[in-house]
């Protein structure tokens, strides 16, 4: 039950961030993926959602976001950094494969 409750809270947080573009990107990504995430991935997602909107949006908007994504996790706990980068890269690729067209 706690797992479902936490996932619901993270889904809400992902879609209510403050910058509309990030609400759309992260909200849609989480809605599509969070149901299949295990406990560790949920913890990593929680850490990703603590990244400030502006630098996250800038990094995800870059053509080659790898360097920018690595900079975003520099202050995160070391044990999560590699997994956070992997998730951020997944979000980056998912966002490009599933563009928002305003009709969803």
Number of C-alpha atoms within 10 A of each C-alpha: 6 7 11 11 10 15 22 16 12 21 23 16 18 25 21 15 18 13 12 11 14 19 18 19 22 22 19 19 20 23 16 11 10 17 13 10 13 10 12 11 16 18 18 20 22 19 17 23 17 13 15 12 17 11 14 19 15 12 21 22 14 13 8 11 15 15 10 16 23 17 13 19 20 10 9 14 11 11 9 17 19 14 19 25 19 15 17 24 17 13 17 22 12 15 18 13 9 11 9 13 6 6 4 6
